[in-house]
Amino acid sequence: MPPIFTQREQADGRFTPIFIQMKSNKIHSFCKLLFLGFMLLAYSASYAQSNLNFSIETENEDSYAVLSGYTPETETELTIPNKVTIEDKEYEVKKIAASCFSQAKNLTKVTIPNTIVSIESNAFEDCSNIKEFIFEDESNLDFIGDNAF
């Protein structure tokens, strides 16, 4: 595919940009490929276990589980697991995603395992009935996002 623009050197040594016209079908094909590429990068499978949803992230060749969603039920106390098994592989739960527990009005007590290193923004937004958060001993929590609680 030809570049969208290039430069031409003038007699005085300056460079002038030259825009190259691309046929509309080439632009359309390019845009489709670009869109598909972004979709593949953004794709993240979600795995449900009971009323919790998890996704898998990889950072520096280390794969771990992210608690990505919660389906409110009648329970008032919740203990987040420190590990989950997804497709016959065990992952440590290291992150609570943004808005994960948003408006979980039924919860009054949440226990957070020591494997959690990050609680993202608004993770417990509008959870006005939670009166107690318990962090397990030797917590590895390193990051708390804006308005997480």
C-alpha positions as CSV (number, residue, x, y, z in Angstrom):
1,M,0.0,0.0,0.0
2,P,1.5,3.4,-0.9
3,P,2.2,5.9,1.9
4,I,-0.5,8.5,2.6
5,F,2.1,11.2,2.2
6,T,5.7,11.6,1.4
7,Q,8.2,14.5,1.1
8,R,10.0,16.1,-1.8
9,E,13.2,18.0,-1.5
10,Q,13.0,21.5,-3.0
11,A,15.9,23.3,-4.7
12,D,16.6,25.3,-1.6
13,G,17.0,22.2,0.5
14,R,13.5,22.4,2.2
15,F,11.1,19.5,2.1
16,T,7.6,19.8,1.0
17,P,4.9,17.3,1.9
18,I,3.3,15.5,-1.0
19,F,-0.1,13.9,-0.4
20,I,-0.9,10.8,-2.4
21,Q,-4.4,10.1,-3.4
22,M,-5.6,6.6,-2.5
23,K,-8.5,5.0,-4.2
24,S,-11.5,4.8,-1.9
25,N,-11.5,1.0,-2.0
26,K,-8.0,0.9,-0.7
27,I,-8.9,3.3,2.1
28,H,-11.9,1.3,3.0
29,S,-9.8,-2.0,3.1
30,F,-7.2,-0.2,5.2
31,C,-9.8,1.0,7.7
32,K,-11.4,-2.5,7.9
33,L,-8.0,-4.0,8.7
34,L,-7.3,-1.3,11.3
35,F,-10.6,-1.9,13.0
36,L,-10.1,-5.7,13.1
37,G,-6.7,-5.2,14.6
38,F,-8.0,-3.1,17.4
39,M,-10.8,-5.5,18.0
40,L,-8.3,-8.4,18.4
41,L,-6.3,-6.3,20.8
42,A,-9.3,-5.5,22.9
43,Y,-10.7,-9.0,22.9
44,S,-10.8,-10.6,26.3
45,A,-12.8,-13.7,27.1
46,S,-14.8,-13.7,30.3
47,Y,-15.3,-16.8,32.4
48,A,-18.1,-17.1,35.0
49,Q,-17.7,-18.9,38.3
50,S,-20.7,-18.7,40.5
51,N,-21.7,-15.1,40.5
52,L,-18.2,-13.8,39.7
53,N,-16.8,-13.1,36.2
54,F,-13.0,-13.3,35.5
55,S,-10.8,-12.5,32.5
56,I,-7.2,-13.4,32.0
57,E,-4.5,-10.9,31.5
58,T,-0.8,-11.4,30.7
59,E,1.9,-9.0,31.8
60,N,5.6,-9.8,31.3
61,E,4.7,-13.4,30.4
62,D,2.8,-13.8,33.7
63,S,-0.8,-14.7,33.3
64,Y,-3.3,-13.9,36.0
65,A,-7.0,-13.6,36.6
66,V,-8.9,-10.3,36.9
67,L,-12.2,-10.2,38.7
68,S,-14.1,-8.4,36.0
69,G,-17.7,-8.6,37.1
70,Y,-20.2,-9.5,39.8
71,T,-23.8,-10.6,39.4
72,P,-25.6,-9.5,42.6
73,E,-27.4,-12.2,44.5
74,T,-28.9,-12.4,48.0
75,E,-25.6,-13.0,49.7
76,T,-24.4,-10.2,52.0
77,E,-20.9,-11.4,52.6
78,L,-18.4,-12.2,49.8
79,T,-14.9,-13.6,50.0
80,I,-13.0,-13.0,46.7
81,P,-11.0,-16.2,45.9
82,N,-7.2,-15.9,45.7
83,K,-7.1,-18.5,42.8
84,V,-9.5,-19.6,40.1
85,T,-9.3,-22.5,37.7
86,I,-10.2,-21.6,34.1
87,E,-10.0,-24.2,31.3
88,D,-8.0,-26.6,33.5
89,K,-5.4,-24.0,34.4
90,E,-5.1,-22.3,37.8
91,Y,-4.6,-18.5,37.9
92,E,-4.0,-16.2,40.9
93,V,-6.6,-13.4,41.2
94,K,-4.5,-10.2,41.1
95,K,-6.8,-7.4,40.1
96,I,-10.3,-6.1,40.7
97,A,-11.5,-4.4,37.5
98,A,-13.0,-0.9,37.3
99,S,-16.7,-0.8,38.3
100,C,-16.6,-4.5,39.0
101,F,-19.0,-4.3,42.0
102,S,-20.8,-1.2,40.9
103,Q,-24.1,-0.9,42.7
104,A,-23.9,-4.2,44.5
105,K,-26.3,-3.0,47.1
106,N,-26.8,-6.4,48.9
107,L,-23.1,-6.7,50.0
108,T,-22.2,-5.7,53.6
109,K,-18.8,-7.4,54.0
110,V,-16.1,-8.2,51.5
111,T,-12.9,-10.1,52.1
112,I,-10.1,-9.3,49.7
113,P,-7.3,-11.9,49.3
114,N,-3.6,-11.1,49.7
115,T,-3.0,-11.9,46.0
116,I,-4.8,-8.7,44.9
117,V,-2.3,-6.1,43.7
118,S,-4.7,-3.6,42.1
119,I,-8.2,-2.3,42.8
120,E,-9.2,-0.2,39.8
121,S,-11.3,3.0,39.7
122,N,-14.9,2.8,40.9
123,A,-14.5,-0.9,41.7
124,F,-17.0,-0.6,44.6
125,E,-18.9,2.4,43.3
126,D,-22.3,2.9,44.9
127,C,-21.9,0.0,47.3
128,S,-23.4,2.0,50.1
129,N,-24.2,-1.0,52.3
130,I,-20.7,-2.4,52.6
131,K,-19.6,-1.7,56.2
132,E,-16.5,-3.8,56.3
133,F,-13.6,-4.6,54.0
134,I,-11.2,-7.3,55.3
135,F,-7.8,-7.4,53.7
136,E,-6.0,-10.7,54.3
137,D,-2.7,-10.7,56.2
138,E,0.4,-9.9,54.1
139,S,-1.6,-8.0,51.5
140,N,0.2,-7.2,48.2
141,L,-2.1,-4.3,47.3
142,D,-0.1,-1.8,45.4
143,F,-2.6,0.3,43.6
144,I,-6.1,1.7,44.4
145,G,-7.8,3.7,41.6
146,D,-9.8,6.8,41.9
147,N,-13.1,6.4,43.8
148,A,-12.5,2.7,44.2
149,F,-14.5,2.6,47.5
